[in-house]
Amino acid sequence: MALPKQSTPKYSCILPSDGKEVEYRPFLVQEQKSLLIAQEQEDDKAMFTAVQDLIEACTYGKLKSTQLAVIDMEYLFLKIRAKSVGETVNLQVTCQDPKCDGHGEVVINLDDVEVVGDEPKNKIMINDEIGIELRYPRIGDIDLINSAEGSMTQTLEMLKRCMVTVFDQENVYPTSDSSTQELDEFVNTLSMSQMEMISEYFGSIPQLKKEVKSECVQCGKDINTTIQGMNNFFS
């Protein structure tokens, strides 16, 4: 006689990038095992891949992880993790005194971690006549851009992938209709001041953040710091 199969609870949340409602379930033992193996390897790429696979499985295959905005992936992972192994996580925070190599300990309720920041304006006028429309970076963008050599090259590749349209007073030009050469020529003719304006958009994208307070176990001094990003909340 076959053993009975248990059903898993179903939850839902709203993605911060576009307000879309997504259903998800807690991860299973076999999925947690994959996460732990990746964590033990201390390999960021393996960890990244494990989280992507987990999110696709826990959202019933309805989400393609490479198409997710980075902030959505981080947010979903925290929600899934909270429902799977508990809402709290124990973290160590580094002492802020440069003469001390100690740390403090904090307990964070993942339900209290918020997406901080207003949605930036995604249409930027780079001069009086021409503007560009941008979108949030996606996981698939990160995978491809990380293979590029040099920080400047990576920045330009990110820009090309996240440009949705270029527009002027008369027309809108979808970048999906443009050739690689046309995109290269457009990006390479941007001035440094124009790149700075564009960089402000990427720098102001909302992030997962939590202000924490602790006390160094070694020197006893107060620690006031901000925890942000998925990796810092993983435990």
N, C-alpha and C positions, 0 to 999 in steps of 0.2 A: 504494500500500500504506500502510495506516494505521500510525502510529508506535506502538510498544509502550507500554502504560500500566504505570507502576510502582505497587506497593502501598505504603502508608504503615504504619509500625510502630504497634502498639497498646499502650497502657499502661493502668494502673489505679491509683487512689488511693482513700483513705477520706476522705469529707467530715468535717471537724471538728465540724460542728453536730449531726449525727445518726448518724454512723458508717456511712453508706451508701457502698457501693463503686460507683465510677463509672469507666467506660472512656473514654479520650480518646486523641487522636492529636496529633502536632505540627501547627502551623499551616503553611499553604502560602504560596507567594510572594504570591499575590493577596490573601491575608488579612493578611499582614504589611504589604503596601502600604497597605491601609486603615488599619492602626494608625499607620503613619508619617505618612500624610496628616493624620489627626486630631491627632497629636502636633505636627506643624508648624503647625497652626492655633492651637495653644495655647488650645484650647477644651475645658474640662473636660467639658462635656456631650457633645461630639462624641467625646471620648476614652472616656467612660463607655459610650456607645452602641456604639463600635467593639469594646470589650472584651466587651460583652454578645453581640454578633453572633458574635464569634470563639469564645466559649465554647460557644454553641449549635452552631456548625458543627463544632468539634473534639470534641464529645461525641456526634456522629452524630445530632443533632437530638433526643436522648432527654431533654435537660434544657431546661426553659423558664427562661431567665435571670431573668425577673422574679419567679419563685418561689424563687429561690436566696437563702439567707441571705447577708448581705454578707460574712461571714467565709469562706463557701464559695466565693464568686466570687473573692475575693482569693487564696485558697489554690489554686484551680483554675488561675487565670491564671499564678501562679508556676510551677506544675508544667508547664503547657503551654509556657510561655516557656522553661523550662530544657531541655525535650526538643526545642525547635524551633531555638534559636539559641545554646545553650550554658548550662552551669550557673552561670557566673560573670557578674557585672555590675560595672562600674566606676562608682562614685558619688563625688560631692563632698560633704563635710560642712563646715558652717560653723564657723569658729573661734569658740570660746566666750568669748573675750576681747572685751568690748564696745568696746574701743578699737581692735580690729583688724578689718579687712574681708576678711581672707584666708580660706583654706579648706584642708582636708586631703583626701587622696584615699585611697579604700579599695577593695579588691576583695572582693566578697561571693560566696560560694558559695550559690546559692539553695537547695540541698539542706540547708544548715545553718540556714536560716530556719525558726523553729518557731512553732507556735501557742501562745502563752503565756497562761496563766490557766486556772483551773478553771471548769467550767460552773456558772453561778450558779443558785441556787434560783429556779425560775420561778413559785412560788406564794408570794404575799406577803399577809400579814394586815394590812389597813390599819386595822383596829380589832379589838376582841375578838370580833366577830361576823361581819364581812365580809372576804373576801379576793378577790384577783384572780389569775388565771393568765396569764402572759405568754409570748410566743415571741420568737425572735430577729428583728430587723428584716430584711426582704427587699428585694431590689433594686427591686421594684415599689413598695414603700412609699417608698423614697427618691425615685423618679421623681415620685410624686404630692405628697409632702410638700414637696419643693423649690419647688413652685409656690405654696405658701402664704406669705403675707407676715408677717414678724416671727418672731423666734426662739421666743417663747412659744407662738404659734399652731402653729408647726412641732412643738414638743415635745408639745403636746396632740394634734395629729393623729397623731403617731407612736404615742402611747399608745393612742389609740382603735383604730388599725390592728393593734397588737401584742397587744391584750387578746384572749385566747382565750375565757375564761369569767370570770364573777363568781359567787362562791359564798358561801353562809352555812351555818349548822349543819344546815339541812334540805334545801337545794336547790342545784343547779348551773345557772347561766343562761348558755348559750352566747351570745356576743356576736353571732354570725351570725344569731341569731333576734331581735336587738334592732333597733329603728329608729334612724336617725341622731339623732333628737330624744332618744331614751332614752339613747344613748351620750353625747350632749352634756351632758345634765342630770347624768349620773353623774360625768363627768370634771370639770365645772364646780363641783361641790360638794366636791371633794377639798380638803383643807387643804394648806398649804405643807409641813408636816411629812410628810404622806402622800406628796406629790409627791417629796419628798427621798428617801424610802424606795424609791419606784419608780425614780427616777433612778439610784440605786445599782445596780439590776439592769442597766440599759443601760450604765452605766459600767464594769461588771465583766465584760462579755462578752469572751471571749478574742480576742486580736488577734495578727496576724503581727508578730513583733518580732525584732530582732537587735542585740545590744550590739556596738558597733564602737569601735576605737581607731585614732587616726591622729595625724599631726603637721601643724601649720599650715605651709604652704609659705612663708608670709610672715613670721610672727614666731617660728616654731619651737616654739610651745607645744603641749603634749599636748592632744588632743581625745578626750574620752570621751563618747559619745552613744548614743542608741537610735534605730535606724531602724525605723519601723513604718508600716503601711498600704501598699496596693498601689502608689499613685502614687510613693512614695519608692523602690520597688524596680524601677520601670520604666526601661528604658534601651534 
